[in-house]
Amino acid sequence: MLSRRSHTRSSARAPSPLEPRRVSGYAWSVVAVAVFAAFSGLVSGYLQLSDLVMINLLPVIAISTQFGFGPSLFAVALSALCFDFFFIPPVFSLAPSDLKSLVTLLVMVIVATVISSGLAERARCQHRAAQARDIQIETERLRNSLLSAVSHDLRTPLATIFGAGTELLEDGADLAPEAREGLVQAIVEEAAHLDQLVTNLLEVARLEGGPINIHKRPEPLDEVVEAALSRLRGRIGDRHVRSRVPEEIPMVPIDAVLIQQVLVNLLENALRYTSEGTPLEIEATCDAHHVTVEVRDRGPGIREEEAERLFERFYRGQPQSSRDGGVGLGLTICRAIVRAHGGTIALINREKGGAIARLTLPLSAGAAT
């Protein structure tokens, strides 16, 4: 379960989406100021100095509306320097010859600064509003996906439980012992299925609340694998499952409860997308630094373009091949847990048909992220 977690968030600051634009903004400031300075030089013989001031404020306005306060302030300074150097007497000098020229330059700088700060703040507000709209749209999309998945995938086991329970209640006394046992078994299996669906929903909600707090300690991997198989004994039924964890694999520093949950989710996926008669395999290997566990099946495999998307929330591949429900959260949870251990997880196709879910965990106790 994912109930054990840290209540502290990482202090590292995530890069702002505006930062790449700011970098290019400084380059565009140079280009814009140069273009308008060149244009001012062409028309300077026909216009007064005050008119040239207005022309050289245009690049500041353009940069402010597109790239934010930093590049706009840079454009203000660059535009003022160019205007002073090329248009205020004496030209090709940064020292104004009289008080009137100095006042003109100062007024230009003040007006340009006010314009840039106001427009930059407006651009920031618009960007935040756009982000808020995007978040709202994404939240609504996820809500709709969740409602659609839950309404479909909870209805099937509930219908089975209701039907089996109704038959036991109405005709239980007249049923043969084998029939009653079959109905009870169906109720137990579908209740376990419902429990897993709800568990995955709750675990994803906890993942959204912050990073996973894992408690590593050296654990025998074969016992973790066996515990995962025991939890699914009813669903595995008569399916042949080959489990191989060599004795030479050392104790692995993991949170056993969380890694067991990963194996349960991977095995459930294999059961869901393969036919009854196909076998399953779990095999572990290790090298000097990592232990690798593979869950293999002989199902239809995965489409290469879906290999990464299958780890997204609510995404389910090849739904037509699934024999029972799932809301598309199991692999999302698996990747979060494995990454919290400092490991990796991937889905690949198997030779001669089938899929392999491969998770790799470090043997170093301090490797968790």
N, C-alpha and C positions, 0 to 999 in steps of 0.2 A: 504494500500500500504506500501511498505517497503522503501520509499524514505527518511524517516527520520531516520538517523543513526549517530552513533558516528564516528568520524574520528580518534579516538585513539584506539590503540590495547592494549590488556592486556600485562602488563609488566612481568607477571610470565613466567619464562623460562620453555619451554617444555622439558621433559627429553630426552636426546639423546638416539637413538637406540643402541649406543655403550656402554652405561653405565652398563647394566646387564652383557655384555661380559667382561667389565673391572673388575667387582667384581669377576667373576669366573676366570679371568686372573691371579689375585693374588694367588688364590689357585693352579692353574696350574703351576705358577712360582715355588712354593714350591716343587711341585711334580717333575717337570722337573729337577730342580737343584739337588734335592736329588738323582734322578735316575742317572744322569751323574756323580755326586760326588761318588756314590757307584761304578759305572763302572770304574771311574778313580782309585779308591782304589784297585780294582781287578787287574788293569794292571800297576799300578805305579811301580812295580818292574821291568818292561820291557821297560819303556819309560822314556825319559828325562822330566825335569820340563817344558820345552817349549812345548813339545807334550801334556802334561796334560793341559796346558793353552788353547790350541786349542780345546781339548775335552770339557772343561768347558765353552767355548764360544758358543757351540752348543745350550744349553737351552736358551740362550739369543736370538739367531737367531730365534729359534722356537717360543718363546713368542712374539717377536717383530712383526713377520709376521701375528700373529693370534689375538693379543689382544691390540695392540696400545702402546703408549709411556709410560703410567703410569706403567702397569704391567711389561713392558720390563725393565724399570729403576729399578724397584724392583728386577727383576731377576738379573740385573747387580750387585746390592749391595749384594744380597744373595749369588750369585756365587763367588764374590770376597771374602766374609767372609768365605765361606766354603773352598775355595782354600787356603786361608791364614791359616785357623785353622788346616786343615788336611794334607796339602802337603808342605807348606813352613816351613823349619826348623826355630826354634824348633816346631815340630808338637804339636797340642793341645794347641796352644798359638797364640794370635793375634799380637805378636810383632816379626817381622822378625829379624833374628839374624845378618844379614849383609846387606850391601848396594845393592849387586847384587839381593838378594831376594826381597828387597823393590822395586827396579826398575822393576823387573819382575811383581810384583803385580800391580804397577802403570800403566805399559804398558797394562796389562790385563784390568784394569778398563777403561783406555782411549779408547782402541780398542772396548771394549764391549759397551761403551756409544755411540761411533760414529756409530757402527753397529745398535744399538737399535734405535737411533734417525732417522737414514736414512731409515731403514726398516719400522719403525712405521709411518713415514711420507708417505712412499709409500703405506702402507696399508690404511691410511686415504684417500689418493687420489683415490685409487681403490674403497673404500667404497662410496666416494662422486660421483664417476663416475657411480657406480652401482645404487645409489639413483637417479641420473639424468636420467639414462636409464629407471628406474621404473616409474618415474614421466612422462617421455615422452610417455611410453607405456600406462599409465593410461589416460593421456590427449588424446591420439589418440583414445583410447577405448571410452571415454566419448564423443569425437567429433563424432565418428561414430554412437554411440547410439543416440545422439541428432539429427544428420542428418537423421537417419533412422526414428526416431519418428516423427520429424517435417514434413518430406516429406510425410509420410503416413497420419498424423493427420490433416495437413493443407489442404491436397488435397480434402478430403471429403467435408468440409464446403465450400471450394472455388468452387467445382463442383456444389454444390447446389445453391450457390449464382449466379454463372454464368448461370446455367440452368434457374432459376427462372427469373433472369433479362432479359435473352434473350427472354423468352416467353412473358414477359410483353412488351418488346420493339417491338416484331414482331406481336403478336396477342392480345395485351392489349385491343385494341378497341373492339374486338369481344368476349372477355371473360365476363362471368357473374360476377357481383360484388363479389359474394362469392369466385369465383375462383381467382379473382385479390387480394382479401384480404388474401386468403391462401398463394399466392405466396409472397406477401409483408411480411406476418408473417414469412414465411420460411427464407426470406432474413434477417429479423431483428434477428431471433433466431440464425442463423448460423454466422451472424456478431458478435453477443454477444459471441458466442462460440469461434470464432477466437480471439476476444479481450481478453478473459480469458486465452487462450493458450499463447498469446504473453505476457500478464501480468505475468503469472507464469514464463516464460523464463526470463523476465527482473528482477523479484524479486529474482530468484536464482542467477543471475549474481551479484545482489547487495549483497546477502548473502555471496558470495565468496569474496567480497571486504572488509569485516570486520564485527564486531558485530553489532547487531541491536540496535539502540538507541530508546528505548520506552519512552513514555511520559504518565505515570500513573496519573489517576485522578479517583475519585469515580464515577462510572457509573451505571445506572440502567440496570441490565442484560436483563430484558424483552425487552427494547428498542433496545439493540444490536442484540438480536435474531430476533426481528421483522424487523430490517433493513436488516439483511442477507436474510430473507425470501422474502422481497420486491425486492431485487436485482435478485432473481431467479424466480420471479412470472411467467414470460413467460415460462420458462422451466418446472416449476412445473405443470402448466396447471390445469387439473382437478384432479390431484393426491391429495388424502386426506393426509393432514399433521396435526398432532396433536402436538401442542406446549403448554408446561406447565412450567411456571416459577412462583413458589409460591410467594405470597406477602411477606412472612416472610424473604425472601432472602434479605440481606442488599445490599447497594451500594457496588460494587466490584471495587477495585483499579486496573484498566486495561487501556491499550491503546485501546480505543473502535474501532478505524479503523482497527487495526491489528487483534483483536479478531474477528471482523466481517469477515475479510478475511479468518480466520481459519474456521469459521462456513460455509461460502460460499463454501470453498473447500471440507469440509466434506459432505455437502449436495449434491454438484455436484457428488462426488463419489457415494453416495447412489442412486442418480438418474441414474447414468451411469450403475451401476451393478445390478439394479433391474428392474423388468418388470413394465409395465404401471399401472397395476391394484393394485399393492401392496402399502400399506400406509407407511408413514414415521412418525417418532416421534422425538421430541426434548423435553428433560426433564432436569430440573435443580434441584439440591438438595444442601444442605450445612450443615456443622457442625460448630464447634466453630472456626476452623482455615482455612477451605477450602470451595470452591464452586466447584461442579462437574456438568458438562454439558455432556449429552449423546445424540448422534445422532444415532437412531436405524432404522433398515430397516428389511424387510422380504425377502431379496435376498438369494443367494446361500451360504452366509457366507464366511469365509476365511479359507485357509488351515493353520494349526498351524505352519508349518515350514516357512510360509511366513509372519507371524505376524510382525516380525522385519524388514524383507527385504522390505516390502512395503513402509517403510520410506526412503529407499535409492533413490538417484537420478536416474531417468529414469527406475526404476523397476516398472513393472505393473503386478499385479497378475491376473490370470484367464482371459487373454485377450479374450478368446472365449466367455465370458459371457458379455462383454461390448457392449453396443449398440451404443456408439459414442466414439470419440477419446479423448485422453489425453496423454501427453508426460511423465507421471510418475513423476511429480514435485510437485503436490498439497500437498501430505502428507509430503514431505521434508520441504516445506515452513511452514506447520502447526507445525511440531515439533520444528523448529527453533524459531518461534514466541512464542510458549508456553513455551519453555525452557528459553527464554529471560524474560518471566514473572515469572520465578521461579516455573513453574508448570510442569505437566507431561501429556503425551498423549499416548494412547494405543488402539489397536484394539483387540476385543475379539468376540468370537462367542456367539450368542444369543440362549437361549433355544427355542426349537421348530422351529429352522431355522432363519437365518438372521445374521446380524453383528451389533456390537455396537462400535462406535468411542467414547471413553471416555476421556475427557480432564478435568484436575483438576487444579484449580488456587488458589493461596494463598489469604487469606483475609487481610494479612499484606501488607501494601504499600511498605515496604522496602525489600520484599522477592525476588526481581528480581535478576538474576545472572549477 
